[in-house]
Amino acid sequence: MSTVMRSYLTVWRLPSAPVLLLSGFAGRLPSSMVPLALLLMVQEQTGSYAVAGGVSATYGIATAIIAPVLGRLADRRSPRVVLLSQSAVYPLLLALVAAVVIADAPVPAMLAAAGAVGASTPLVAGTVRALWSRVDARVRPTAYALDATATELVFVAGPMLVALLAFVASPSIALAIAGVLGVAGALGVATSAPMRSWVPAASGRRPLFATVTTPGMPRILLSGTALMLGIGALEVAVPAFADAAGSPGMSGLLLAVWALGSAGGGLWFGARMISTTLPRQYRWGLLGVTIGLAPLAVVSSPWLLGVLLFLGGTAIAPTLTVQSSLVGSIAPASATTEAFTWLSTVSFGASAIGAAVGGALIETSFGVAGALVLATAAGALAVLVTLLPGRRPTLPTATQRDVVHA
C-alpha cells in the first residue's frame, strides 16, 4: 500500500472521521448550491438577471455578516447548540424564500427572505475545521488536506447538481435538495462524538475583533482575500472563455478539470511530511497558484487552457491546507470556531467580489483576458501580503488544546 493511502487511511480510521468528512461535505453543499438555485429561480420568475443577482448576492452578504457572530457564540457555548438551532430554522426559511419568489412578491420581500436564509445557513465549515484542529497533531495536516479537497469538490458538485436538477425538474427542487443536504450535514456534525465531547475553553471578555487581530491572522485573512478574489475572477472567466472560443459546452468540463487538479494536489500534499515552516509553505503555495494563473491570459485553445488549469490547480488545495493549519495553530483556544468562520467568510465574500469584478471586466474592451489578468494580479498580491512587515504569530511546536479523537 502506498504511503499516500496509508496516510489517509490513518485519518479515515479515526472513530468519527467518516462522519465529519461526509457530513461536512453534505453540509457545505448549500454554500455552492443555494446562490445559483436562487439566481435561476428568481430569473425564471421575474425575467431579470439584475434582480436575480441582487437576491443571490444578498444571501451571500447575510451569510458573511452573521457567520463570525455565530462562530463566537459557538465557541462560548458549543457549536452543537448553534448547529441544532440552525437545522430547525434553515429549512423553514428556505421554504419561505421559495414561496416569496414563486408568489412573485415585491423585490424587497425577496431580498429580505434571501437575507434571512443566508443568516441561518448552518455553520458547518468553521465547525468541522475547528474539530480537525483538535485531532492528534501527527495526523492534523492530512485531515486538513482532506478537508480542503472536500471543499474544492463542493464547488464542483454543487453547481453541477443545481444545473441537473434545474434541467430535469426546476430550480425550486434544487433549492429543496440543498436544504435537505445542509440540514443532514449539520445534524451529522452536531451529533458526532467529538462534538458531543466539546468543552468550551475558558476565556474572559474579549473585544469584538480580538480574534481577527491575533498576531498572524490579519496576514492570513488579507492574503486569503486576495487569493479568493483571483479564484472568483477565474471562475467567471472560464465559462466566458469557452463561449468566446465557440465551445460553451466545455465550460463545465474545464472547471471540473481545474478542481480535479486541485483535489489531486491536495491529496498528494496531505500525505507528505514537510519540514519547512508553515508561513514559508503558505508563501510558496501562493506563489505556485500565481505562476499557474500567469499564462492563462495568452491562451487561445480551450484544450490548452484545460491542461494549464489542471497543472495550475494542483497548487490550490495544498495552499488552502496550509492556510487551515496556520489558522488552527495561531487561533486562541477559546476562539477556534470563530477564527475558521472568519476564514470561510472572507473566502466566500472575496470569491463573490472577484466573480463580479471579473464579469464586469469581461463586458469591457479588456474581455476575458482582463479577468484572467485580474486573477493573476490578485494571486501576486496575496504573495506580497505575506511579505509585509508586522507582528508574526507564535506557532506552538505541539498542540495546546485537548486532543479530540475524531
C-alpha positions as CSV (number, residue, x, y, z in Angstrom):
1,M,0.0,0.0,0.0
2,S,1.4,3.4,-0.9
3,T,2.4,6.0,1.7
4,V,-0.3,8.3,0.4
5,M,-3.1,5.7,1.0
6,R,-1.7,4.8,4.4
7,S,-1.7,8.5,5.5
8,Y,-5.4,8.9,4.5
9,L,-6.5,5.6,6.0
10,T,-5.0,6.7,9.3
11,V,-7.3,9.7,9.3
12,W,-10.3,7.7,7.9
13,R,-10.0,5.1,10.7
14,L,-10.3,7.7,13.5
15,P,-13.6,6.8,15.2
16,S,-15.7,9.7,13.8
17,A,-13.7,10.8,10.8
18,P,-16.1,9.4,8.2
19,V,-19.0,11.2,9.9
20,L,-17.1,14.5,9.9
21,L,-15.9,14.1,6.3
22,L,-19.2,13.0,4.8
23,S,-21.4,15.3,6.9
24,G,-19.0,18.2,6.4
25,F,-19.2,17.7,2.6
26,A,-23.0,17.5,2.6
27,G,-23.4,20.4,5.0
28,R,-21.2,22.7,2.8
29,L,-23.0,21.9,-0.5
30,P,-25.7,24.6,0.2
31,S,-22.9,27.3,0.0
32,S,-22.4,26.4,-3.7
33,M,-26.0,25.4,-4.5
34,V,-28.3,27.9,-2.9
35,P,-26.9,31.1,-4.6
36,L,-27.1,29.5,-8.0
37,A,-30.5,28.0,-7.4
38,L,-31.8,31.3,-6.1
39,L,-30.4,33.1,-9.1
40,L,-32.1,30.7,-11.6
41,M,-35.3,30.7,-9.6
42,V,-35.7,34.5,-9.4
43,Q,-34.6,35.0,-13.0
44,E,-37.1,32.4,-14.2
45,Q,-39.9,34.1,-12.2
46,T,-39.0,37.8,-12.9
47,G,-37.1,37.6,-16.1
48,S,-34.5,39.9,-14.7
49,Y,-30.9,38.9,-14.2
50,A,-30.3,42.1,-12.2
51,V,-33.0,41.2,-9.6
52,A,-31.8,37.6,-9.6
53,G,-28.2,38.7,-9.0
54,G,-29.2,41.0,-6.2
55,V,-31.2,38.3,-4.4
56,S,-28.3,35.9,-4.7
57,A,-25.8,38.5,-3.5
58,T,-28.0,39.4,-0.5
59,Y,-27.9,35.7,0.5
60,G,-24.1,35.8,0.4
61,I,-23.7,39.1,2.2
62,A,-26.0,38.0,5.0
63,T,-24.0,34.8,5.4
64,A,-20.8,36.7,5.6
65,I,-22.0,39.2,8.2
66,I,-23.7,36.7,10.5
67,A,-21.3,33.8,10.4
68,P,-18.5,35.2,12.5
69,V,-21.0,36.3,15.2
70,L,-22.4,32.8,15.3
71,G,-18.8,31.5,15.4
72,R,-18.1,33.5,18.5
73,L,-21.3,32.2,20.1
74,A,-20.4,28.6,19.2
75,D,-17.0,29.0,20.9
76,R,-18.6,30.4,24.1
77,R,-21.4,27.8,24.4
78,S,-20.9,25.0,21.9
79,P,-21.1,24.7,18.1
80,R,-23.6,21.9,18.7
81,V,-26.2,24.3,20.1
82,V,-25.8,26.6,17.1
83,L,-25.9,23.8,14.6
84,L,-29.1,22.2,16.1
85,S,-30.8,25.6,16.2
86,Q,-29.9,26.4,12.6
87,S,-31.0,22.9,11.5
88,A,-34.5,23.7,12.8
89,V,-34.7,27.2,11.3
90,Y,-32.9,26.8,8.0
91,P,-35.4,24.6,6.1
92,L,-38.3,26.8,7.2
93,L,-36.6,29.9,5.8
94,L,-35.7,28.1,2.6
95,A,-39.4,27.3,2.2
96,L,-40.2,30.9,2.9
97,V,-37.9,32.3,0.3
98,A,-39.2,29.8,-2.3
99,A,-42.8,30.8,-1.5
100,V,-41.9,34.5,-1.8
101,V,-40.3,34.1,-5.2
102,I,-43.0,31.8,-6.6
103,A,-45.6,34.2,-5.4
104,D,-43.8,37.0,-7.4
105,A,-43.7,39.1,-4.3
106,P,-42.1,42.6,-4.4
107,V,-38.3,42.7,-4.8
108,P,-37.7,44.0,-1.2
109,A,-39.5,40.9,0.1
110,M,-37.3,38.6,-2.0
111,L,-34.2,40.4,-0.7
112,A,-35.4,40.1,2.9
113,A,-36.2,36.4,2.6
114,A,-32.8,35.7,0.9
115,G,-31.0,37.6,3.7
116,A,-32.8,35.6,6.3
117,V,-31.8,32.3,4.7
118,G,-28.2,33.5,4.4
119,A,-28.1,34.4,8.1
120,S,-29.4,30.9,9.1
121,T,-27.0,28.9,6.9
122,P,-25.6,26.1,9.1
123,L,-22.1,26.8,10.5
124,V,-20.7,23.6,9.1
125,A,-17.4,24.7,7.5
126,G,-16.0,26.6,10.5
127,T,-17.1,23.9,13.0
128,V,-15.6,21.0,11.0
129,R,-12.3,22.8,10.7
130,A,-12.3,23.6,14.4
131,L,-12.9,19.9,15.2
132,W,-10.0,18.9,12.9
133,S,-7.8,21.4,14.8
134,R,-8.2,19.2,17.9
135,V,-7.1,15.9,16.5
136,D,-3.6,14.5,17.1
137,A,-1.0,16.9,15.7
138,R,0.6,14.0,13.7
139,V,-2.5,13.5,11.5
140,R,-3.8,17.0,11.5
141,P,-2.2,18.2,8.2
142,T,-3.6,15.1,6.4
143,A,-7.0,15.9,7.9
144,Y,-6.8,19.5,6.7
145,A,-5.8,18.2,3.2
146,L,-8.9,16.0,3.1
147,D,-11.0,19.0,4.2
148,A,-9.5,21.3,1.6
149,T,-10.1,18.7,-1.1
150,A,-13.7,18.2,0.0
151,T,-14.2,22.0,-0.2
152,E,-12.9,22.0,-3.8
153,L,-15.3,19.2,-4.7
154,V,-18.2,21.1,-3.1
155,F,-17.8,23.9,-5.6
156,V,-17.8,21.5,-8.5
157,A,-20.5,19.1,-7.4
158,G,-22.9,21.8,-6.1
159,P,-23.3,23.9,-9.3
160,M,-23.4,20.7,-11.4
161,L,-26.2,19.3,-9.2
162,V,-28.2,22.5,-9.4
163,A,-27.8,22.6,-13.2
164,L,-29.0,19.0,-13.5
165,L,-32.0,19.4,-11.1
166,A,-33.0,22.7,-12.8
167,F,-32.9,20.9,-16.2
168,V,-34.9,17.8,-15.2
169,A,-37.2,19.5,-12.6
170,S,-36.9,23.1,-11.5
171,P,-34.6,25.5,-9.5
172,S,-37.0,25.2,-6.6
173,I,-36.3,21.5,-6.4
174,A,-32.6,22.2,-6.4
175,L,-33.2,24.6,-3.5
176,A,-35.1,22.0,-1.6
177,I,-32.4,19.4,-2.1
178,A,-29.8,21.9,-0.9
179,G,-31.8,22.4,2.2
180,V,-32.0,18.6,2.9
181,L,-28.3,18.2,2.4
182,G,-27.5,21.2,4.6
183,V,-29.6,20.0,7.4
184,A,-28.4,16.4,7.1
185,G,-24.8,17.6,7.2
186,A,-25.3,20.0,10.2
187,L,-27.1,17.3,12.2
188,G,-24.3,14.8,11.4
189,V,-21.7,17.1,12.7
190,A,-23.7,18.2,15.7
191,T,-24.4,14.7,16.8
192,S,-20.8,13.3,16.2
193,A,-18.8,12.0,19.1
194,P,-16.2,14.8,19.1
195,M,-19.0,17.4,19.0
196,R,-20.7,15.8,22.0
197,S,-17.5,15.9,24.0
198,W,-16.7,19.5,23.1
199,V,-15.8,21.6,26.1
200,P,-15.6,25.3,25.6
201,A,-12.2,26.8,26.5
202,A,-12.3,29.2,29.4
203,S,-12.0,32.8,28.3
204,G,-12.7,36.3,29.7
205,R,-14.5,39.0,28.0
206,R,-12.8,39.6,24.6
207,P,-13.0,42.7,22.3
208,L,-15.2,42.2,19.2
209,F,-12.3,41.8,16.8
210,A,-9.8,40.2,19.1
211,T,-9.7,37.0,17.0
212,V,-9.2,38.9,13.7
213,T,-6.3,40.9,15.2
214,T,-4.5,37.9,16.8
215,P,-0.8,38.1,15.5
216,G,-0.7,36.5,12.1
217,M,-4.4,36.4,11.5
218,P,-4.6,39.8,9.5
219,R,-1.9,38.5,7.2
220,I,-3.8,35.2,6.6
221,L,-7.1,36.9,6.1
222,L,-5.8,39.6,3.8
223,S,-3.8,37.2,1.6
224,G,-6.7,34.8,1.6
225,T,-9.0,37.6,0.4
226,A,-6.6,38.3,-2.5
227,L,-6.3,34.7,-3.3
228,M,-10.1,34.0,-3.4
229,L,-10.7,37.2,-5.3
230,G,-8.5,35.8,-8.0
231,I,-10.2,32.4,-7.9
232,G,-13.6,34.1,-8.2
233,A,-12.4,36.0,-11.3
234,L,-11.2,32.8,-12.8
235,E,-14.4,31.0,-12.1
236,V,-16.4,33.5,-14.2
237,A,-13.6,33.9,-16.9
238,V,-13.5,30.2,-17.8
239,P,-17.2,29.9,-19.0
240,A,-16.7,33.2,-20.9
241,F,-13.5,31.8,-22.5
242,A,-15.3,28.7,-23.6
243,D,-18.2,30.7,-25.0
244,A,-15.8,33.0,-26.9
245,A,-14.0,30.0,-28.3
246,G,-17.2,28.7,-29.7
247,S,-17.4,25.7,-27.2
248,P,-19.7,26.9,-24.5
249,G,-20.4,23.2,-23.5
250,M,-16.8,22.9,-22.4
251,S,-17.1,25.4,-19.5
252,G,-18.3,22.7,-17.0
253,L,-15.5,20.3,-18.2
254,L,-12.8,23.0,-17.8
255,L,-13.9,23.9,-14.3
256,A,-14.1,20.2,-13.3
257,V,-10.6,19.6,-14.6
258,W,-9.3,22.6,-12.7
259,A,-11.0,21.3,-9.5
260,L,-9.6,17.8,-10.1
261,G,-6.1,19.2,-10.4
262,S,-6.6,21.0,-7.1
263,A,-8.0,17.9,-5.4
264,G,-5.1,15.7,-6.7
265,G,-2.6,18.3,-5.5
266,G,-4.3,18.4,-2.1
267,L,-4.3,14.7,-1.7
268,W,-0.6,14.4,-2.7
269,F,0.4,17.2,-0.4
270,G,-1.5,16.0,2.6
271,A,0.4,12.7,2.7
272,R,3.8,14.4,2.8
273,M,5.8,15.5,5.8
274,I,7.2,18.9,5.0
275,S,9.9,20.3,7.3
276,T,9.6,23.9,6.1
277,T,7.8,26.3,8.4
278,L,4.1,26.8,7.8
279,P,4.4,30.6,6.9
280,R,7.0,29.7,4.3
281,Q,4.9,26.8,2.9
282,Y,2.0,29.2,2.6
283,R,4.0,31.8,0.7
284,W,5.4,29.2,-1.7
285,G,1.9,27.8,-2.2
286,L,0.5,31.2,-3.1
287,L,3.4,31.8,-5.5
288,G,2.6,28.4,-7.1
289,V,-1.0,29.5,-7.6
290,T,0.1,32.8,-9.1
291,I,2.5,31.0,-11.5
292,G,-0.3,28.7,-12.5
293,L,-2.6,31.6,-13.3
294,A,0.0,33.7,-15.2
295,P,-0.1,32.1,-18.7
296,L,-3.9,31.7,-18.9
297,A,-4.4,35.2,-20.3
298,V,-2.4,34.4,-23.5
299,V,-4.0,31.1,-24.3
300,S,-6.5,30.7,-27.2
301,S,-7.2,27.0,-27.2
302,P,-9.8,25.5,-24.7
303,W,-7.8,22.3,-24.7
304,L,-4.6,24.0,-23.8
305,L,-6.5,26.0,-21.2
306,G,-7.7,22.7,-19.7
307,V,-4.2,21.4,-19.4
308,L,-2.9,24.6,-17.8
309,L,-5.9,24.7,-15.4
310,F,-5.2,21.2,-14.2
311,L,-1.5,21.9,-13.7
312,G,-2.1,25.2,-12.0
313,G,-4.9,23.8,-9.9
314,T,-2.5,21.4,-8.2
315,A,-1.3,24.3,-6.0
316,I,-4.7,25.5,-4.8
317,A,-5.7,22.8,-2.3
318,P,-2.2,22.5,-0.8
319,T,-2.2,26.2,-0.2
320,L,-5.6,26.1,1.5
321,T,-4.4,23.1,3.6
322,V,-1.5,25.1,4.9
323,Q,-3.8,28.1,5.4
324,S,-6.0,26.0,7.7
325,S,-3.0,24.7,9.5
326,L,-1.9,28.2,10.2
327,V,-5.3,29.3,11.5
328,G,-5.5,26.3,13.7
329,S,-2.1,26.9,15.1
330,I,-2.5,30.6,15.9
331,A,-6.2,31.0,16.8
332,P,-6.8,31.3,20.5
333,A,-8.1,28.1,22.1
334,S,-11.3,29.9,23.1
335,A,-12.0,31.2,19.6
336,T,-11.2,28.3,17.2
337,T,-14.6,28.1,15.5
338,E,-14.8,31.9,15.2
339,A,-11.3,32.0,13.6
340,F,-12.2,29.4,11.0
341,T,-15.6,31.0,10.4
342,W,-13.8,34.3,9.6
343,L,-11.6,32.4,7.1
344,S,-14.7,30.9,5.5
345,T,-16.5,34.2,5.4
346,V,-13.5,36.0,3.8
347,S,-13.2,33.3,1.2
348,F,-16.9,33.3,0.3
349,G,-17.1,37.1,0.1
350,A,-13.9,37.6,-1.8
351,S,-14.8,34.9,-4.3
352,A,-18.1,36.6,-5.0
353,I,-16.5,40.0,-5.4
354,G,-13.9,38.5,-7.7
355,A,-16.6,37.0,-9.9
356,A,-18.5,40.3,-10.0
357,V,-15.4,42.3,-11.0
358,G,-14.2,39.7,-13.4
359,G,-17.6,39.6,-15.0
360,A,-17.6,43.4,-15.3
361,L,-14.2,43.3,-17.0
362,I,-15.4,40.7,-19.5
363,E,-18.1,43.1,-20.6
364,T,-15.5,45.8,-21.4
365,S,-12.8,46.1,-24.0
366,F,-10.5,44.1,-21.8
367,G,-12.6,41.0,-22.3
368,V,-11.8,37.6,-20.9
369,A,-8.1,38.3,-20.9
370,G,-8.8,41.2,-18.5
371,A,-10.5,38.9,-16.0
372,L,-7.6,36.4,-16.2
373,V,-5.0,39.2,-15.7
374,L,-7.1,40.2,-12.6
375,A,-6.8,36.7,-11.3
376,T,-3.1,36.6,-11.7
377,A,-2.7,40.1,-10.2
378,A,-4.8,39.0,-7.2
379,G,-2.6,35.9,-6.7
380,A,0.6,38.1,-6.8
381,L,-1.0,40.5,-4.3
382,A,-1.6,37.5,-1.9
383,V,2.1,36.7,-2.1
384,L,3.1,40.3,-1.4
385,V,0.8,40.4,1.7
386,T,2.8,37.6,3.2
387,L,6.0,39.6,2.8
388,L,4.7,42.7,4.6
389,P,6.3,43.6,7.9
390,G,4.2,43.1,11.0
391,R,3.6,41.0,14.1
392,R,4.4,37.4,13.4
393,P,2.4,34.6,15.0
394,T,4.0,32.4,17.7
395,L,3.5,28.9,16.4
396,P,3.4,26.2,19.0
397,T,5.6,23.1,18.5
398,A,2.8,20.9,19.8
399,T,-0.9,21.3,20.2
400,Q,-2.0,23.2,23.3
401,R,-5.6,22.0,23.1
402,D,-7.2,18.8,24.4
403,V,-6.9,16.2,21.7
404,V,-10.3,15.1,20.4
405,H,-10.1,11.8,18.6
406,A,-12.3,12.5,15.7
